[in-house]
Amino acid sequence: MDSKKDVDVAELPSPTASVVDDYDSKPAKVAYRKADIRILLFYSVVYLFMRINVSNITNTAIINIDEGDGIKKQLGNLTSSQWAWVISVFYFPYMFAEPASTVLLKHFSPSVWMSRIMISWGVISMCQAATQNYAGIIATRFFLGLAEAGYYPGVLLHLAFWFPAKSTALRIAFFYACGQFSGTISGLLAFAISFMNGAGGLSGWRWLTLIAGIPAILFGCYAFFLLPNYPETSKWLTDGERKIILDNLPKTQPSSKAKTWDFAQVKALFKNPTTITFTLIWICHAIGGWGVSTVLPTVILELGLTGSAITQLLTMPTYGFGCFCLVFFGWAIQRKIFQPWITAMCLEVITCICYILLIVVKNSIAKYCLLSIAISCSICIYPILWPERIRAAHGTTTAGLAIGLTNASAQFSGLVGPQVFQSRFGPTYKVSYSVSIGLLAGAIVSIAASWYLVRKQDRRDAAKEENVYGQAEQSGV
């Protein structure tokens, strides 16, 4: 537990620029292992449970529909368009509040702000069980999005205070994989709860929203008291370990003692062309690659392979395989076996091929396999590119806003995805897959443009650093 609050951080020594890479030494590995357990592992477990609250809305769509008391019927026989808005409304406040929420994490400290997110998220999630009509579910979904805004980018910003960007590929992949594994847990949970229908006078979908909210509240209480804020204020680090962590942080990464809001950095962020290209990647991939995930159980159900209960289980292999691929690519990129930009473009191409085949192929089993491959590839894109996004953002304010704005762009998956994959386009979804292919082509172009701009920026930064060191040597410093 931290012994000091953030107000004291400014009294501590400033992190130095990383002159000597001490990342792979034994003391450094011990220090980072401690941070991984207390920060990364905690956030990953929380993300697993909290994302259940996001993905369970897709599972509730088909819970107990065979018995005639599914959520759509109980809330007033919702139409295809109305149900698309039930899913989408969550992402409007989520998207617009995300950048501000990320910056506020630095203002209030990670432990305070993240605990606020977790507790409010859990409470509002449970309130969904009390809704009785379309207006009620729309209202709770809206406030749910507002409550959760900032969690994922907040984690990325918090990690940037501890780990150099070059060492985060596997960490972000592991964290993101835990979140996506929630799709597997949601399917299993929905399958089990479908047999609780009517227990205690509650429908199966109401039980699902109630049960999913409890862990978030408990995690929020833990975070408030025990989540570490910054290396400078963490007593469980020795002085040597603290120095290693601070010395290894590049001077361009966020600093605990930096100002929360710096207008010069804000101006630089919006003048940087990578801001546009990264945003386009996140938007195009969000809709084209990840949009189908917002209605996955319904799409699988319409393949006609089985009934609604077993369909919940069929979502598990899809997410499970995706999580395995994600961790593998994260490990390979951190070990420099694969190059992140090339890997991302190859995965987008594979997804496009899968969507083309989904339009042509008629066999239901083949379609299920192609859908699983496409979603598995889509899961990997963001974690692969996040370290590059963080590395391209220089400064605390820049990093906070860049992470928040970029992740806000990803919420188009929930805003537009359900509209693109409305059930009226099923069961073939040819229109939906065609739109997705066009957007993924845009994502590939944007990835290539970002790669070029980041390499250009790296060369410019290296030249400046070399010039500074040259001048220092000439001055005898």
C-alpha positions in Angstrom: 0.0 0.0 0.0 1.3 3.5 -0.8 2.5 5.4 2.2 2.0 8.9 0.7 -0.7 10.6 -1.3 -0.1 12.2 -4.7 0.2 15.7 -3.2 3.6 14.5 -1.8 4.9 13.2 -5.1 6.3 16.6 -6.2 8.6 16.6 -3.2 10.4 13.5 -4.5 13.3 13.4 -6.9 12.5 13.5 -10.6 12.8 10.4 -12.7 16.0 10.6 -14.7 16.2 9.9 -18.4 17.1 6.4 -19.3 20.8 6.5 -20.0 21.7 2.9 -19.2 19.3 0.1 -20.1 19.0 -1.8 -16.9 15.8 -3.6 -17.8 17.2 -7.1 -18.1 19.3 -7.2 -14.9 18.3 -9.5 -12.1 17.4 -6.7 -9.7 15.3 -5.1 -12.4 13.4 -8.3 -13.0 12.7 -8.6 -9.3 11.4 -5.0 -9.2 9.2 -5.4 -12.3 7.9 -8.7 -11.1 6.6 -7.0 -7.9 4.9 -4.3 -10.0 3.4 -7.0 -12.3 1.8 -8.8 -9.4 0.5 -5.7 -7.6 -0.6 -3.7 -10.7 -0.8 -5.7 -13.9 -2.2 -8.9 -12.4 -4.8 -7.0 -10.4 -6.0 -4.9 -13.3 -6.1 -8.0 -15.5 -8.4 -9.9 -13.1 -10.6 -6.9 -12.7 -10.8 -6.4 -16.5 -11.9 -10.0 -16.8 -14.8 -9.5 -14.5 -15.7 -6.0 -15.6 -15.8 -6.8 -19.3 -18.4 -9.4 -18.5 -20.7 -6.5 -17.9 -20.1 -5.3 -21.4 -20.2 -8.6 -23.2 -23.2 -10.0 -21.2 -25.6 -7.7 -23.1 -24.9 -9.8 -26.2 -25.6 -13.0 -24.2 -28.8 -11.7 -22.6 -30.2 -11.2 -26.1 -30.8 -15.0 -26.5 -31.1 -16.2 -22.8 -34.3 -18.2 -22.5 -35.8 -17.0 -25.7 -36.9 -20.6 -26.4 -39.0 -20.4 -23.2 -40.6 -17.2 -24.3 -39.4 -14.9 -21.6 -36.2 -13.4 -23.0 -35.1 -9.8 -22.3 -36.5 -8.4 -25.6 -40.0 -9.8 -24.9 -40.0 -8.7 -21.2 -39.0 -5.2 -22.0 -41.7 -4.7 -24.5 -41.1 -6.9 -27.6 -38.1 -4.9 -28.7 -37.5 -4.6 -32.4 -34.1 -5.2 -34.2 -33.5 -1.5 -34.3 -34.4 -0.9 -30.7 -32.1 -3.7 -29.5 -29.2 -2.3 -31.6 -29.7 1.0 -29.6 -29.7 -0.9 -26.3 -26.2 -2.1 -27.2 -25.0 1.2 -28.8 -26.2 3.7 -26.2 -23.6 2.4 -23.8 -20.8 3.6 -26.1 -21.9 7.3 -26.5 -21.0 8.5 -22.9 -18.2 6.0 -22.8 -16.6 7.5 -25.9 -17.0 11.2 -25.0 -16.0 10.8 -21.4 -13.0 8.6 -22.1 -10.3 11.3 -22.7 -11.3 13.4 -19.7 -11.5 10.3 -17.5 -8.0 9.3 -18.5 -6.5 12.7 -17.6 -8.5 12.8 -14.3 -6.7 9.6 -13.2 -3.5 11.6 -12.9 -5.3 14.4 -11.1 -7.0 12.2 -8.4 -4.3 9.4 -8.4 -4.9 5.9 -9.9 -6.1 4.3 -6.7 -8.9 6.8 -6.1 -10.0 7.2 -9.7 -9.9 3.5 -10.6 -11.8 2.5 -7.4 -14.5 5.1 -8.4 -14.9 3.5 -11.8 -15.1 0.0 -10.4 -17.7 0.7 -7.6 -20.0 2.9 -9.8 -19.7 0.4 -12.6 -20.8 -2.5 -10.3 -23.7 -0.6 -8.8 -25.2 0.5 -12.1 -24.7 -2.9 -13.6 -26.9 -4.4 -10.9 -29.5 -1.7 -11.5 -30.1 -3.2 -15.0 -31.9 -6.1 -13.3 -34.6 -3.7 -12.1 -35.5 -2.3 -15.5 -39.0 -3.0 -16.8 -39.2 -1.3 -20.2 -37.2 0.0 -23.2 -36.6 3.4 -21.6 -35.3 1.8 -18.4 -32.7 -0.4 -20.1 -31.6 2.6 -22.3 -31.1 4.8 -19.2 -29.1 2.2 -17.2 -26.9 1.3 -20.2 -26.2 5.0 -20.8 -25.0 5.5 -17.2 -23.1 2.2 -17.3 -21.1 3.6 -20.2 -20.5 6.8 -18.3 -19.3 5.0 -15.2 -16.9 2.6 -17.0 -15.3 5.3 -19.2 -11.6 5.6 -18.6 -10.9 2.1 -17.2 -8.9 0.6 -20.1 -7.0 3.8 -21.1 -6.5 4.5 -17.4 -4.7 1.2 -17.0 -2.5 1.9 -19.9 -1.6 5.4 -18.5 -1.0 3.8 -15.1 1.4 1.2 -16.6 3.2 4.1 -18.4 4.2 5.4 -15.0 5.9 2.1 -14.2 7.1 0.4 -17.4 9.1 1.6 -20.5 6.9 1.3 -23.6 9.2 -1.2 -25.2 8.5 -3.7 -22.4 4.7 -3.4 -22.5 3.8 -5.5 -25.6 3.4 -8.8 -23.7 1.9 -7.0 -20.6 -0.8 -5.2 -22.6 -1.5 -8.4 -24.6 -2.0 -10.4 -21.3 -4.2 -7.6 -19.9 -6.3 -7.4 -23.0 -6.5 -11.2 -23.3 -8.0 -11.4 -19.8 -10.6 -8.9 -20.9 -11.5 -10.7 -24.0 -11.6 -14.0 -22.1 -14.6 -12.5 -20.5 -16.5 -13.4 -23.6 -15.8 -17.1 -22.8 -16.8 -16.6 -19.1 -19.9 -14.7 -20.2 -20.9 -17.6 -22.4 -20.4 -20.1 -19.7 -22.2 -17.9 -17.1 -25.1 -17.3 -19.4 -25.4 -21.0 -20.1 -25.5 -21.8 -16.4 -27.9 -18.9 -15.6 -30.3 -20.0 -18.3 -31.2 -22.9 -16.1 -31.9 -20.5 -13.2 -34.8 -18.9 -15.1 -37.6 -18.1 -12.7 -35.5 -18.8 -9.5 -36.3 -16.2 -6.9 -38.9 -14.7 -9.2 -36.3 -13.4 -11.6 -35.7 -14.1 -15.2 -32.3 -15.5 -16.3 -31.1 -12.2 -17.9 -31.8 -10.4 -14.6 -29.7 -12.9 -12.6 -26.9 -12.3 -15.1 -26.8 -8.5 -14.6 -27.0 -8.9 -10.8 -24.2 -11.5 -10.5 -21.9 -9.6 -12.8 -22.0 -6.4 -10.8 -20.9 -7.8 -7.4 -17.2 -8.4 -8.1 -16.6 -4.9 -9.5 -17.7 -3.4 -6.2 -15.4 -5.6 -4.2 -12.5 -4.8 -6.5 -13.1 -1.1 -6.1 -12.8 -1.3 -2.3 -9.5 -3.2 -2.7 -8.2 -0.6 -5.2 -8.9 2.4 -3.0 -6.8 1.0 -0.1 -4.2 -1.2 -1.7 -3.6 -0.3 -5.4 -0.1 1.3 -5.8 0.0 4.8 -7.4 3.6 5.6 -8.4 7.0 4.0 -7.9 8.0 7.0 -5.8 5.4 6.4 -3.2 5.4 2.6 -3.0 7.0 1.3 0.2 7.2 -2.3 -1.0 10.0 -1.3 -3.4 13.5 -1.0 -2.1 15.5 2.1 -2.8 17.5 0.3 -5.4 14.4 -1.2 -7.1 12.7 2.2 -7.1 15.8 3.8 -8.8 15.9 1.1 -11.4 12.3 1.6 -12.4 12.6 5.4 -12.5 15.9 5.3 -14.4 14.5 2.9 -17.0 11.6 5.2 -17.9 12.3 7.3 -21.0 12.1 11.0 -20.4 9.2 11.2 -22.9 6.9 8.9 -20.9 4.4 10.2 -18.3 5.9 11.3 -15.0 4.1 11.3 -11.6 5.3 14.9 -10.8 4.4 16.4 -14.2 1.5 18.8 -14.5 -1.8 17.1 -15.2 -2.7 19.6 -17.9 -0.1 21.2 -20.2 -1.5 23.3 -23.1 1.8 23.1 -25.0 1.6 19.3 -25.0 -2.1 19.4 -26.0 -1.2 21.7 -29.0 1.6 19.4 -30.0 -0.6 16.3 -29.8 -3.1 17.8 -32.3 -0.4 19.0 -34.6 1.2 15.6 -34.8 -0.1 13.7 -37.9 0.1 10.4 -36.1 -2.9 11.5 -34.0 -5.0 11.3 -37.2 -3.6 8.0 -38.5 -3.8 6.2 -35.2 -7.4 7.4 -34.7 -8.3 6.1 -38.2 -6.8 2.7 -37.3 -8.9 2.5 -34.2 -12.2 3.6 -35.9 -11.9 1.5 -39.0 -10.9 -1.6 -37.1 -13.5 -1.0 -34.4 -16.3 -1.2 -36.8 -14.9 -3.5 -39.5 -13.0 -5.9 -37.4 -14.6 -5.9 -34.0 -18.2 -4.8 -34.8 -19.5 -8.3 -35.2 -18.5 -9.2 -31.6 -21.2 -6.9 -30.3 -23.9 -9.3 -31.6 -21.8 -12.6 -31.8 -24.3 -14.9 -30.0 -27.1 -13.8 -32.3 -25.0 -14.3 -35.4 -23.9 -17.8 -34.2 -27.5 -18.7 -33.3 -28.7 -17.7 -36.8 -26.2 -20.2 -38.3 -28.7 -22.8 -37.1 -26.1 -25.1 -35.4 -28.0 -25.4 -32.2 -30.5 -23.8 -29.7 -30.0 -20.7 -27.6 -28.5 -22.3 -24.6 -25.7 -24.2 -26.4 -25.1 -21.2 -28.6 -23.8 -19.4 -25.4 -21.1 -22.2 -25.2 -20.2 -21.8 -28.8 -18.9 -18.3 -28.1 -16.2 -19.8 -25.8 -13.9 -21.4 -28.4 -13.9 -18.2 -30.4 -12.7 -16.0 -27.6 -10.5 -18.6 -26.1 -8.6 -19.1 -29.4 -8.4 -15.3 -29.7 -6.8 -14.9 -26.3 -4.2 -17.6 -27.0 -3.3 -15.8 -30.3 -3.1 -12.5 -28.5 -0.7 -13.7 -25.8 1.4 -15.5 -28.4 1.8 -12.4 -30.6 2.5 -10.2 -27.6 5.3 -12.5 -26.5 6.7 -12.8 -30.1 6.7 -9.0 -30.5 8.3 -8.3 -27.2 11.0 -10.9 -28.0 11.4 -9.1 -31.4 10.5 -12.3 -33.3 7.7 -10.4 -35.1 7.4 -6.8 -36.1 4.2 -5.1 -34.7 3.3 -3.1 -37.8 3.7 -6.0 -40.3 1.9 -8.4 -37.9 -1.0 -6.0 -37.6 -1.4 -5.6 -41.3 -1.2 -9.3 -41.9 -3.9 -10.0 -39.3 -6.2 -7.4 -41.0 -5.7 -9.1 -44.3 -6.6 -12.5 -42.8 -9.7 -11.0 -41.3 -10.7 -9.6 -44.8 -10.2 -13.0 -46.4 -12.4 -14.6 -43.7 -15.2 -12.0 -44.3 -15.0 -12.6 -48.1 -15.4 -16.3 -47.6 -18.3 -15.8 -45.1 -20.1 -14.1 -48.0 -19.5 -17.0 -50.4 -19.5 -20.1 -48.2 -22.9 -21.7 -47.4 -21.9 -24.4 -44.9 -22.8 -23.4 -41.3 -19.8 -25.2 -39.6 -17.4 -23.6 -42.1 -19.0 -20.2 -41.4 -18.6 -20.7 -37.6 -14.9 -21.5 -38.1 -14.3 -18.5 -40.3 -16.1 -16.3 -37.9 -13.9 -17.6 -35.0 -10.7 -16.9 -37.0 -11.8 -13.4 -38.0 -12.6 -12.4 -34.4 -9.4 -14.0 -33.1 -7.4 -11.9 -35.5 -9.4 -8.8 -34.6 -8.7 -9.3 -30.9 -5.0 -9.0 -31.5 -4.8 -5.6 -33.4 -5.2 -3.1 -30.6 -2.8 -4.7 -28.0 -0.2 -5.1 -30.7 -0.2 -1.4 -31.6 -0.8 0.1 -28.2 2.9 0.2 -27.2 3.6 2.1 -30.5 0.8 4.5 -29.7 2.1 5.2 -26.2 5.7 5.5 -27.5 4.6 8.1 -30.1 3.0 10.3 -27.4 5.6 12.5 -25.6 4.7 13.9 -22.2 2.2 13.2 -19.4 -0.7 15.3 -20.8 0.0 14.1 -24.3 0.0 10.4 -23.2 -3.2 10.8 -21.2 -5.1 12.5 -24.0 -3.7 10.4 -26.7 -4.6 7.1 -24.9 -8.0 8.5 -24.0 -8.9 9.8 -27.5 -7.5 6.8 -29.3 -9.5 4.3 -27.1 -12.6 6.5 -27.4 -12.3 6.0 -31.2 -12.5 2.2 -30.5 -16.0 2.7 -29.1 -17.3 3.0 -32.6 -17.4 -0.8 -32.5 -20.4 -0.5 -30.1 -21.9 2.6 -31.7 -21.9 1.5 -35.3 -21.2 -2.3 -35.0 -24.8 -3.2 -33.8 -26.2 -1.1 -36.6 -24.1 -2.8 -39.3 -24.9 -6.2 -37.9 -28.6 -5.8 -37.3 -30.5 -9.1 -37.4 -32.5 -7.8 -40.4 -29.3 -8.4 -42.4 -29.1 -12.0 -41.2 -28.7 -14.8 -41.4 -26.2 -14.3 -44.2 -25.0 -10.8 -43.2 -23.6 -10.2 -46.6 -24.2 -6.5 -46.4 -22.5 -6.4 -43.0 -19.4 -8.3 -44.1 -19.1 -6.2 -47.2 -19.1 -3.0 -45.1 -16.5 -4.6 -42.8 -14.2 -5.5 -45.6 -14.2 -1.9 -46.9 -13.4 -0.5 -43.4 -10.6 -3.0 -42.8 -9.0 -1.9 -46.1 -9.0 1.6 -44.6 -7.4 0.2 -41.4 -4.6 -1.4 -43.4 -3.8 1.9 -45.2 -3.9 3.8 -41.8 -1.5 1.2 -40.2 1.0 1.7 -43.1 0.7 5.5 -42.8 1.2 5.4 -39.0 4.2 3.1 -39.4 5.9 5.6 -41.8 5.2 8.6 -39.6 6.4 6.9 -36.4 9.6 5.8 -38.0 10.1 9.4 -39.3 9.5 10.7 -35.8 11.9 8.2 -34.3 14.7 9.2 -36.7 14.1 12.9 -35.9 14.2 12.2 -32.1 17.4 10.1 -32.4 19.1 12.9 -34.3 18.1 15.4 -31.7 19.4 13.2 -28.9 22.6 12.6 -30.7 23.0 16.3 -31.1 22.4 17.0 -27.4 25.0 14.4 -26.4 27.5 15.7 -28.9 27.1 19.2 -27.5 27.4 17.9 -24.0 30.7 16.1 -24.8 32.1 19.2 -26.4 31.3 21.2 -23.3 33.0 18.6 -21.1 29.8 17.6 -19.4 
